[in-house]
Amino acid sequence: MLLACGRPGLVIPCVGSVGSVGTRVVVAWKPGAASARALAASLPLLRGAREVVVIQWGHDPDAAQSEAIGIHRYLEWHGVQ
């Protein structure tokens, strides 16, 4: 459900203690409009994060490399470390 919603989602553990939320963020990227909308909508959270990691999947490794460079530039442009 989360993958198909096209919006950012916050996933936290259901057991144990949660220290701080939003300091270490993982962005799941699959090329497409839904991922682009979710990334743009999550910029306020990403700007406040100490660490942002982008993971992606797809069928074409060359395209994935190109996408990774574009995502990195987009995040830097919007003030994400």
TORKOLGU-648281 format. One record per atom (N, C-alpha, C, CB): residue in three letters; y, z, x. Coordinates in nm, 2 decimals, decimal comma, always signed. Glycine has a CB too. Layout:
BEGIN
+------+--------+--------+--------+
| rest |     py |     pz |     px |
+------+--------+--------+--------+
|  ala |      Y |      Z |      X |
...
+------+--------+--------+--------+
***
This chain:
BEGIN
+------+--------+--------+--------+
| rest |     py |     pz |     px |
+------+--------+--------+--------+
|  met |  -0,12 |  +0,00 |  +0,08 |
|  met |  +0,00 |  +0,00 |  +0,00 |
|  met |  +0,13 |  +0,00 |  +0,09 |
|  met |  +0,00 |  +0,12 |  -0,09 |
|  leu |  +0,13 |  +0,08 |  +0,19 |
|  leu |  +0,24 |  +0,09 |  +0,28 |
|  leu |  +0,27 |  -0,04 |  +0,34 |
|  leu |  +0,23 |  +0,20 |  +0,38 |
|  leu |  +0,17 |  -0,11 |  +0,38 |
|  leu |  +0,18 |  -0,24 |  +0,45 |
|  leu |  +0,24 |  -0,35 |  +0,36 |
|  leu |  +0,05 |  -0,29 |  +0,51 |
|  ala |  +0,22 |  -0,34 |  +0,24 |
|  ala |  +0,26 |  -0,45 |  +0,15 |
|  ala |  +0,40 |  -0,42 |  +0,08 |
|  ala |  +0,16 |  -0,47 |  +0,04 |
|  cys |  +0,46 |  -0,30 |  +0,10 |
|  cys |  +0,58 |  -0,27 |  +0,02 |
|  cys |  +0,70 |  -0,33 |  +0,08 |
|  cys |  +0,59 |  -0,12 |  +0,02 |
|  gly |  +0,71 |  -0,37 |  +0,20 |
|  gly |  +0,83 |  -0,43 |  +0,26 |
|  gly |  +0,95 |  -0,34 |  +0,27 |
|  gly |  +0,87 |  -0,54 |  +0,17 |
|  arg |  +0,92 |  -0,21 |  +0,28 |
|  arg |  +1,02 |  -0,10 |  +0,30 |
|  arg |  +0,97 |  -0,01 |  +0,41 |
|  arg |  +1,04 |  -0,03 |  +0,16 |
|  pro |  +1,06 |  +0,06 |  +0,47 |
|  pro |  +1,02 |  +0,16 |  +0,57 |
|  pro |  +0,94 |  +0,27 |  +0,51 |
|  pro |  +1,14 |  +0,21 |  +0,65 |
|  gly |  +0,85 |  +0,32 |  +0,58 |
|  gly |  +0,77 |  +0,44 |  +0,53 |
|  gly |  +0,76 |  +0,54 |  +0,63 |
|  gly |  +0,63 |  +0,39 |  +0,49 |
|  leu |  +0,76 |  +0,67 |  +0,59 |
|  leu |  +0,75 |  +0,78 |  +0,68 |
|  leu |  +0,61 |  +0,84 |  +0,66 |
|  leu |  +0,86 |  +0,89 |  +0,65 |
|  val |  +0,54 |  +0,85 |  +0,77 |
|  val |  +0,41 |  +0,90 |  +0,77 |
|  val |  +0,41 |  +1,03 |  +0,86 |
|  val |  +0,30 |  +0,80 |  +0,82 |
|  ile |  +0,37 |  +1,14 |  +0,80 |
|  ile |  +0,36 |  +1,26 |  +0,87 |
|  ile |  +0,22 |  +1,32 |  +0,85 |
|  ile |  +0,47 |  +1,36 |  +0,83 |
|  pro |  +0,17 |  +1,41 |  +0,94 |
|  pro |  +0,04 |  +1,47 |  +0,93 |
|  pro |  +0,03 |  +1,56 |  +0,80 |
|  pro |  +0,00 |  +1,55 |  +1,05 |
|  cys |  -0,08 |  +1,56 |  +0,74 |
|  cys |  -0,10 |  +1,64 |  +0,62 |
|  cys |  -0,15 |  +1,78 |  +0,65 |
|  cys |  -0,19 |  +1,58 |  +0,52 |
|  val |  -0,19 |  +1,80 |  +0,78 |
|  val |  -0,23 |  +1,94 |  +0,82 |
|  val |  -0,16 |  +1,97 |  +0,95 |
|  val |  -0,38 |  +1,94 |  +0,84 |
|  gly |  -0,15 |  +2,10 |  +0,98 |
|  gly |  -0,08 |  +2,14 |  +1,11 |
|  gly |  +0,07 |  +2,15 |  +1,09 |
|  gly |  -0,12 |  +2,05 |  +1,22 |
|  ser |  +0,13 |  +2,19 |  +1,20 |
|  ser |  +0,28 |  +2,20 |  +1,19 |
|  ser |  +0,34 |  +2,07 |  +1,23 |
|  ser |  +0,32 |  +2,32 |  +1,27 |
|  val |  +0,46 |  +2,05 |  +1,17 |
|  val |  +0,54 |  +1,93 |  +1,21 |
|  val |  +0,66 |  +1,98 |  +1,28 |
|  val |  +0,57 |  +1,84 |  +1,08 |
|  gly |  +0,68 |  +1,95 |  +1,40 |
|  gly |  +0,80 |  +2,00 |  +1,48 |
|  gly |  +0,92 |  +1,93 |  +1,42 |
|  gly |  +0,78 |  +1,97 |  +1,63 |
|  ser |  +0,96 |  +1,82 |  +1,48 |
|  ser |  +1,07 |  +1,75 |  +1,44 |
|  ser |  +1,03 |  +1,61 |  +1,39 |
|  ser |  +1,18 |  +1,73 |  +1,56 |
|  val |  +1,10 |  +1,56 |  +1,29 |
|  val |  +1,07 |  +1,43 |  +1,23 |
|  val |  +1,17 |  +1,33 |  +1,27 |
|  val |  +1,06 |  +1,44 |  +1,07 |
|  gly |  +1,12 |  +1,22 |  +1,32 |
|  gly |  +1,21 |  +1,11 |  +1,35 |
|  gly |  +1,25 |  +1,10 |  +1,50 |
|  gly |  +1,33 |  +1,12 |  +1,27 |
|  thr |  +1,20 |  +1,18 |  +1,59 |
|  thr |  +1,24 |  +1,18 |  +1,73 |
|  thr |  +1,15 |  +1,08 |  +1,80 |
|  thr |  +1,23 |  +1,31 |  +1,79 |
|  arg |  +1,03 |  +1,06 |  +1,76 |
|  arg |  +0,94 |  +0,96 |  +1,82 |
|  arg |  +0,89 |  +0,88 |  +1,70 |
|  arg |  +0,81 |  +1,03 |  +1,89 |
|  val |  +0,93 |  +0,75 |  +1,71 |
|  val |  +0,90 |  +0,66 |  +1,60 |
|  val |  +0,82 |  +0,54 |  +1,64 |
|  val |  +1,04 |  +0,61 |  +1,54 |
|  val |  +0,72 |  +0,50 |  +1,56 |
|  val |  +0,64 |  +0,38 |  +1,58 |
|  val |  +0,67 |  +0,28 |  +1,47 |
|  val |  +0,49 |  +0,42 |  +1,58 |
|  val |  +0,71 |  +0,16 |  +1,51 |
|  val |  +0,74 |  +0,06 |  +1,41 |
|  val |  +0,62 |  -0,04 |  +1,42 |
|  val |  +0,87 |  -0,02 |  +1,45 |
|  ala |  +0,55 |  -0,06 |  +1,30 |
|  ala |  +0,44 |  -0,16 |  +1,29 |
|  ala |  +0,50 |  -0,29 |  +1,25 |
|  ala |  +0,33 |  -0,11 |  +1,19 |
|  trp |  +0,48 |  -0,39 |  +1,33 |
|  trp |  +0,54 |  -0,52 |  +1,31 |
|  trp |  +0,44 |  -0,63 |  +1,29 |
|  trp |  +0,64 |  -0,56 |  +1,42 |
|  lys |  +0,45 |  -0,70 |  +1,18 |
|  lys |  +0,37 |  -0,82 |  +1,16 |
|  lys |  +0,48 |  -0,93 |  +1,12 |
|  lys |  +0,26 |  -0,80 |  +1,05 |
|  pro |  +0,48 |  -1,04 |  +1,18 |
|  pro |  +0,59 |  -1,14 |  +1,15 |
|  pro |  +0,59 |  -1,17 |  +1,01 |
|  pro |  +0,56 |  -1,27 |  +1,23 |
|  gly |  +0,71 |  -1,16 |  +0,95 |
|  gly |  +0,73 |  -1,20 |  +0,81 |
|  gly |  +0,86 |  -1,13 |  +0,75 |
|  gly |  +0,61 |  -1,16 |  +0,73 |
|  ala |  +0,89 |  -1,17 |  +0,64 |
|  ala |  +1,01 |  -1,12 |  +0,57 |
|  ala |  +1,00 |  -0,97 |  +0,54 |
|  ala |  +1,04 |  -1,19 |  +0,44 |
|  ala |  +0,88 |  -0,92 |  +0,50 |
|  ala |  +0,87 |  -0,78 |  +0,46 |
|  ala |  +0,89 |  -0,69 |  +0,59 |
|  ala |  +0,73 |  -0,75 |  +0,41 |
|  ser |  +0,84 |  -0,73 |  +0,70 |
|  ser |  +0,86 |  -0,65 |  +0,82 |
|  ser |  +1,01 |  -0,65 |  +0,86 |
|  ser |  +0,78 |  -0,70 |  +0,94 |
|  ala |  +1,07 |  -0,77 |  +0,85 |
|  ala |  +1,22 |  -0,78 |  +0,88 |
|  ala |  +1,30 |  -0,69 |  +0,79 |
|  ala |  +1,26 |  -0,92 |  +0,87 |
|  arg |  +1,27 |  -0,69 |  +0,66 |
|  arg |  +1,35 |  -0,60 |  +0,57 |
|  arg |  +1,32 |  -0,45 |  +0,60 |
|  arg |  +1,30 |  -0,63 |  +0,43 |
|  ala |  +1,20 |  -0,42 |  +0,63 |
|  ala |  +1,17 |  -0,28 |  +0,66 |
|  ala |  +1,24 |  -0,23 |  +0,79 |
|  ala |  +1,02 |  -0,26 |  +0,67 |
|  leu |  +1,24 |  -0,32 |  +0,89 |
|  leu |  +1,30 |  -0,29 |  +1,02 |
|  leu |  +1,45 |  -0,27 |  +1,00 |
|  leu |  +1,28 |  -0,40 |  +1,12 |
|  ala |  +1,52 |  -0,36 |  +0,93 |
|  ala |  +1,66 |  -0,35 |  +0,90 |
|  ala |  +1,69 |  -0,22 |  +0,82 |
|  ala |  +1,71 |  -0,47 |  +0,83 |
|  ala |  +1,61 |  -0,19 |  +0,72 |
|  ala |  +1,63 |  -0,07 |  +0,64 |
|  ala |  +1,61 |  +0,06 |  +0,72 |
|  ala |  +1,54 |  -0,07 |  +0,52 |
|  ser |  +1,53 |  +0,06 |  +0,82 |
|  ser |  +1,50 |  +0,18 |  +0,90 |
|  ser |  +1,59 |  +0,20 |  +1,02 |
|  ser |  +1,36 |  +0,17 |  +0,95 |
|  leu |  +1,69 |  +0,11 |  +1,04 |
|  leu |  +1,78 |  +0,13 |  +1,15 |
|  leu |  +1,85 |  +0,27 |  +1,16 |
|  leu |  +1,89 |  +0,02 |  +1,14 |
|  pro |  +1,90 |  +0,33 |  +1,05 |
|  pro |  +1,96 |  +0,46 |  +1,06 |
|  pro |  +1,86 |  +0,56 |  +1,13 |
|  pro |  +2,00 |  +0,51 |  +0,93 |
|  leu |  +1,74 |  +0,56 |  +1,09 |
|  leu |  +1,64 |  +0,65 |  +1,15 |
|  leu |  +1,61 |  +0,62 |  +1,29 |
|  leu |  +1,51 |  +0,65 |  +1,07 |
|  leu |  +1,60 |  +0,49 |  +1,32 |
|  leu |  +1,57 |  +0,44 |  +1,46 |
|  leu |  +1,68 |  +0,47 |  +1,55 |
|  leu |  +1,54 |  +0,29 |  +1,46 |
|  arg |  +1,80 |  +0,47 |  +1,51 |
|  arg |  +1,92 |  +0,50 |  +1,60 |
|  arg |  +1,92 |  +0,64 |  +1,64 |
|  arg |  +2,05 |  +0,47 |  +1,53 |
|  gly |  +1,86 |  +0,73 |  +1,56 |
|  gly |  +1,86 |  +0,87 |  +1,59 |
|  gly |  +1,74 |  +0,91 |  +1,67 |
|  gly |  +1,87 |  +0,95 |  +1,47 |
|  ala |  +1,64 |  +0,82 |  +1,69 |
|  ala |  +1,52 |  +0,85 |  +1,76 |
|  ala |  +1,54 |  +0,86 |  +1,91 |
|  ala |  +1,41 |  +0,75 |  +1,72 |
|  arg |  +1,46 |  +0,95 |  +1,97 |
|  arg |  +1,45 |  +0,96 |  +2,12 |
|  arg |  +1,37 |  +0,85 |  +2,18 |
|  arg |  +1,40 |  +1,10 |  +2,16 |
|  glu |  +1,26 |  +0,81 |  +2,10 |
|  glu |  +1,17 |  +0,71 |  +2,15 |
|  glu |  +1,13 |  +0,62 |  +2,03 |
|  glu |  +1,04 |  +0,77 |  +2,22 |
|  val |  +1,13 |  +0,49 |  +2,05 |
|  val |  +1,09 |  +0,39 |  +1,95 |
|  val |  +0,99 |  +0,30 |  +2,02 |
|  val |  +1,21 |  +0,31 |  +1,89 |
|  val |  +0,87 |  +0,29 |  +1,96 |
|  val |  +0,76 |  +0,20 |  +2,01 |
|  val |  +0,73 |  +0,10 |  +1,90 |
|  val |  +0,63 |  +0,28 |  +2,04 |
|  val |  +0,72 |  -0,02 |  +1,93 |
|  val |  +0,69 |  -0,13 |  +1,84 |
|  val |  +0,55 |  -0,18 |  +1,87 |
|  val |  +0,80 |  -0,25 |  +1,85 |
|  ile |  +0,47 |  -0,17 |  +1,76 |
|  ile |  +0,33 |  -0,23 |  +1,78 |
|  ile |  +0,33 |  -0,35 |  +1,68 |
|  ile |  +0,22 |  -0,12 |  +1,74 |
|  gln |  +0,25 |  -0,45 |  +1,72 |
|  gln |  +0,24 |  -0,57 |  +1,64 |
|  gln |  +0,11 |  -0,63 |  +1,65 |
|  gln |  +0,35 |  -0,67 |  +1,68 |
|  trp |  +0,08 |  -0,71 |  +1,55 |
|  trp |  -0,05 |  -0,78 |  +1,55 |
|  trp |  -0,03 |  -0,92 |  +1,49 |
|  trp |  -0,16 |  -0,70 |  +1,47 |
|  gly |  -0,12 |  -1,01 |  +1,53 |
|  gly |  -0,11 |  -1,15 |  +1,48 |
|  gly |  -0,22 |  -1,23 |  +1,55 |
|  gly |  +0,03 |  -1,21 |  +1,51 |
|  his |  -0,22 |  -1,35 |  +1,53 |
|  his |  -0,32 |  -1,44 |  +1,58 |
|  his |  -0,29 |  -1,51 |  +1,71 |
|  his |  -0,37 |  -1,54 |  +1,47 |
|  asp |  -0,16 |  -1,53 |  +1,73 |
|  asp |  -0,11 |  -1,61 |  +1,85 |
|  asp |  -0,04 |  -1,52 |  +1,95 |
|  asp |  -0,02 |  -1,72 |  +1,80 |
|  pro |  -0,11 |  -1,49 |  +2,06 |
|  pro |  -0,05 |  -1,40 |  +2,17 |
|  pro |  +0,09 |  -1,45 |  +2,22 |
|  pro |  -0,14 |  -1,39 |  +2,28 |
|  asp |  +0,10 |  -1,59 |  +2,23 |
|  asp |  +0,23 |  -1,64 |  +2,28 |
|  asp |  +0,34 |  -1,61 |  +2,18 |
|  asp |  +0,22 |  -1,79 |  +2,31 |
|  ala |  +0,31 |  -1,63 |  +2,06 |
|  ala |  +0,41 |  -1,60 |  +1,95 |
|  ala |  +0,44 |  -1,45 |  +1,95 |
|  ala |  +0,36 |  -1,65 |  +1,81 |
|  ala |  +0,34 |  -1,37 |  +1,97 |
|  ala |  +0,36 |  -1,22 |  +1,96 |
|  ala |  +0,46 |  -1,18 |  +2,08 |
|  ala |  +0,23 |  -1,15 |  +1,98 |
|  gln |  +0,44 |  -1,24 |  +2,19 |
|  gln |  +0,53 |  -1,21 |  +2,31 |
|  gln |  +0,67 |  -1,25 |  +2,28 |
|  gln |  +0,48 |  -1,28 |  +2,43 |
|  ser |  +0,69 |  -1,37 |  +2,22 |
|  ser |  +0,83 |  -1,41 |  +2,18 |
|  ser |  +0,89 |  -1,32 |  +2,07 |
|  ser |  +0,82 |  -1,55 |  +2,13 |
|  glu |  +0,81 |  -1,28 |  +1,98 |
|  glu |  +0,85 |  -1,19 |  +1,87 |
|  glu |  +0,89 |  -1,05 |  +1,93 |
|  glu |  +0,74 |  -1,17 |  +1,77 |
|  ala |  +0,81 |  -1,00 |  +2,03 |
|  ala |  +0,84 |  -0,88 |  +2,09 |
|  ala |  +0,98 |  -0,88 |  +2,16 |
|  ala |  +0,74 |  -0,84 |  +2,19 |
|  ile |  +1,01 |  -0,99 |  +2,23 |
|  ile |  +1,14 |  -1,00 |  +2,29 |
|  ile |  +1,25 |  -1,00 |  +2,19 |
|  ile |  +1,14 |  -1,13 |  +2,38 |
|  gly |  +1,23 |  -1,08 |  +2,08 |
|  gly |  +1,33 |  -1,08 |  +1,98 |
|  gly |  +1,35 |  -0,95 |  +1,91 |
|  gly |  +1,29 |  -1,18 |  +1,87 |
|  ile |  +1,25 |  -0,87 |  +1,88 |
|  ile |  +1,26 |  -0,74 |  +1,82 |
|  ile |  +1,33 |  -0,64 |  +1,92 |
|  ile |  +1,12 |  -0,68 |  +1,79 |
|  his |  +1,30 |  -0,65 |  +2,04 |
|  his |  +1,36 |  -0,56 |  +2,14 |
|  his |  +1,52 |  -0,59 |  +2,15 |
|  his |  +1,30 |  -0,58 |  +2,28 |
|  arg |  +1,55 |  -0,72 |  +2,15 |
|  arg |  +1,69 |  -0,75 |  +2,15 |
|  arg |  +1,76 |  -0,71 |  +2,02 |
|  arg |  +1,71 |  -0,90 |  +2,17 |
|  tyr |  +1,70 |  -0,73 |  +1,91 |
|  tyr |  +1,76 |  -0,69 |  +1,78 |
|  tyr |  +1,78 |  -0,54 |  +1,78 |
|  tyr |  +1,66 |  -0,73 |  +1,66 |
|  leu |  +1,69 |  -0,46 |  +1,82 |
|  leu |  +1,70 |  -0,31 |  +1,82 |
|  leu |  +1,81 |  -0,27 |  +1,92 |
|  leu |  +1,57 |  -0,25 |  +1,86 |
|  glu |  +1,82 |  -0,33 |  +2,04 |
|  glu |  +1,93 |  -0,30 |  +2,13 |
|  glu |  +2,06 |  -0,33 |  +2,07 |
|  glu |  +1,91 |  -0,37 |  +2,26 |
|  trp |  +2,07 |  -0,45 |  +2,01 |
|  trp |  +2,20 |  -0,49 |  +1,95 |
|  trp |  +2,25 |  -0,39 |  +1,84 |
|  trp |  +2,18 |  -0,63 |  +1,88 |
|  his |  +2,15 |  -0,33 |  +1,78 |
|  his |  +2,19 |  -0,23 |  +1,67 |
|  his |  +2,19 |  -0,09 |  +1,72 |
|  his |  +2,09 |  -0,24 |  +1,55 |
|  gly |  +2,19 |  -0,07 |  +1,85 |
|  gly |  +2,21 |  +0,07 |  +1,91 |
|  gly |  +2,08 |  +0,15 |  +1,91 |
|  gly |  +2,31 |  +0,14 |  +1,83 |
|  val |  +1,97 |  +0,09 |  +1,91 |
|  val |  +1,84 |  +0,16 |  +1,92 |
|  val |  +1,80 |  +0,16 |  +2,06 |
|  val |  +1,73 |  +0,10 |  +1,83 |
|  gln |  +1,76 |  +0,28 |  +2,12 |
|  gln |  +1,72 |  +0,29 |  +2,26 |
|  gln |  +1,58 |  +0,24 |  +2,28 |
|  gln |  +1,73 |  +0,44 |  +2,31 |
+------+--------+--------+--------+
***
